[in-house]
Structure formats: structure tokens, C-alpha cells
Amino acid sequence: MAEQKHAGVYNVTGPATRLTFASFLEACQAAIGSDTTLTWTSARFLAAHEVRPWVDLPLWLPDETRGLLQVDIAKATGAELTFRALTETITDTLAWAETRPNAYVWQAGLRPDREAALLTL
């Protein structure tokens, strides 16, 4: 955009088509060759156990905030901005995460011990 001297504000969310949380997680599994089992639960269960949207479960929002991530991207696509492949984003993000020290404390996401405890309920 800078090379073309375009200016302005662009909403650049993606992908171009609707992506559900389930299909995102399935794409993560496929991208890294994981055979993990996804365990689904209700927003009510998560709230009852004080699992915070977006913080404890990054990218998850309860239904009442569903529209938060649905913004008009027509200006960006009209300016010929394109989307990076989801698989590429997933693998590059994982590669970046693996460069963090083993003792690194993530600021978002459930700690493994808390996730394990919730899975037993």
C-alpha cells in the first residue's frame, strides 16, 4: 500500500469467507499434524468456571459479542489487499512461539494445569 501511495484506514480482518472457531481449530490441527481431541463445552460452563473470553481462551467470544469481529473489509479488498493463507499464519505463529524460552509465561491462554482440571469436570 505504501509503494502505491495509498492512504487511509482499512479494516484488514480475514479471511475473505466466514471462519468458525471450530474450523480454525481444525485448521490448526491439520497444519501441525496434530491428532488432539477437541473438547467442546458451553459458554455457560466456561462462565461458571471463570474462564474469560479472549484472555483465557484467545479468539473465543461468547454469542452476545458475536458481531465484534464482523467488520466490513470491502475497502481493503477493493484496494486489492489479499489474505495470507491460514495454514501459513498458523505454522509461522507456532514457529515464533517455539522461539520463546521454556520458562516464558504467556499473558493469554489457559495454563496447562488449569485446562487439565477443567477437562475433568
C-alpha positions as CSV (number, residue, x, y, z in Angstrom):
1,M,0.0,0.0,0.0
2,A,2.9,2.4,0.8
3,E,4.5,1.7,-2.6
4,Q,1.2,2.5,-4.3
5,K,0.9,5.7,-2.1
6,H,-2.5,4.6,-0.8
7,A,-3.5,6.2,2.4
8,G,-6.4,5.9,4.8
9,V,-7.9,3.5,7.3
10,Y,-8.5,-0.1,6.2
11,N,-10.2,-2.9,8.2
12,V,-8.0,-5.8,7.3
13,T,-9.5,-8.8,9.2
14,G,-9.8,-12.1,7.4
15,P,-10.2,-14.5,5.9
16,A,-12.4,-13.5,3.0
17,T,-15.0,-16.0,4.0
18,R,-16.6,-16.9,7.3
19,L,-14.3,-18.8,9.6
20,T,-15.8,-20.5,12.6
21,F,-13.8,-21.2,15.8
22,A,-14.2,-25.0,15.1
23,S,-12.9,-24.7,11.6
24,F,-10.0,-22.5,12.8
25,L,-9.0,-25.1,15.4
26,E,-9.3,-27.9,12.9
27,A,-7.1,-25.9,10.5
28,C,-4.6,-25.7,13.4
29,Q,-4.7,-29.4,13.9
30,A,-4.2,-30.1,10.2
31,A,-1.4,-27.5,9.8
32,I,0.7,-29.1,12.5
33,G,-0.3,-32.7,12.0
34,S,-1.9,-33.0,15.4
35,D,-4.2,-35.8,16.5
36,T,-5.5,-33.9,19.5
37,T,-9.1,-34.3,20.5
38,L,-11.1,-31.1,20.7
39,T,-13.5,-31.0,23.7
40,W,-16.4,-28.6,23.3
41,T,-18.3,-27.1,26.2
42,S,-20.9,-24.4,26.6
43,A,-20.4,-20.7,27.3
44,R,-22.4,-21.3,30.5
45,F,-19.8,-23.9,31.7
46,L,-16.9,-21.5,30.9
47,A,-18.6,-18.6,32.7
48,A,-19.4,-20.8,35.7
49,H,-15.7,-21.7,36.0
50,E,-14.5,-18.1,35.4
51,V,-12.9,-18.8,32.0
52,R,-12.5,-15.4,30.5
53,P,-13.3,-14.8,26.8
54,W,-10.4,-13.7,24.7
55,V,-8.0,-13.9,27.7
56,D,-8.2,-17.4,28.9
57,L,-9.4,-18.7,25.5
58,P,-7.9,-16.4,22.9
59,L,-10.1,-15.8,19.9
60,W,-13.2,-17.1,21.6
61,L,-16.0,-14.7,22.4
62,P,-19.5,-15.6,23.7
63,D,-22.5,-15.3,21.5
64,E,-23.6,-11.9,22.9
65,T,-20.4,-10.4,21.4
66,R,-20.6,-12.3,18.1
67,G,-20.6,-9.2,15.9
68,L,-17.4,-7.8,17.4
69,L,-15.2,-9.4,14.8
70,Q,-17.5,-8.9,11.9
71,V,-16.4,-5.7,10.2
72,D,-16.7,-4.5,6.7
73,I,-13.5,-5.2,4.7
74,A,-14.8,-4.1,1.3
75,K,-12.4,-1.1,1.2
76,A,-9.4,-3.3,1.8
77,T,-10.4,-5.9,-0.7
78,G,-11.3,-3.1,-3.2
79,A,-7.8,-1.9,-2.8
80,E,-6.6,-5.4,-3.8
81,L,-5.3,-6.3,-0.3
82,T,-5.1,-10.1,-0.2
83,F,-5.2,-12.6,2.6
84,R,-2.4,-14.7,3.8
85,A,-3.1,-18.4,3.8
86,L,-4.4,-19.6,7.2
87,T,-2.0,-22.5,7.2
88,E,0.9,-20.2,6.7
89,T,-0.2,-18.0,9.6
90,I,-0.6,-21.0,11.9
91,T,2.7,-22.6,11.1
92,D,4.6,-19.2,11.3
93,T,2.9,-18.4,14.6
94,L,3.8,-21.8,16.0
95,A,7.4,-21.4,14.8
96,W,7.6,-17.9,16.5
97,A,6.1,-19.3,19.7
98,E,8.7,-22.1,19.8
99,T,11.4,-19.4,19.9
100,R,10.2,-18.3,23.4
101,P,12.1,-19.6,26.4
102,N,10.7,-22.7,28.0
103,A,10.0,-20.6,31.2
104,Y,8.2,-17.9,29.3
105,V,4.8,-17.1,30.9
106,W,2.1,-16.4,28.3
107,Q,-0.2,-13.5,29.1
108,A,-3.2,-15.2,27.5
109,G,-4.5,-18.7,27.4
110,L,-5.2,-21.3,30.0
111,R,-2.3,-22.7,31.9
112,P,-2.0,-26.4,31.1
113,D,-2.8,-27.4,34.7
114,R,-6.0,-25.3,34.7
115,E,-7.0,-26.7,31.3
116,A,-6.5,-30.3,32.6
117,A,-8.6,-29.5,35.7
118,L,-11.4,-28.1,33.6
119,L,-11.4,-31.2,31.4
120,T,-12.0,-33.4,34.4
121,L,-15.2,-31.6,35.3
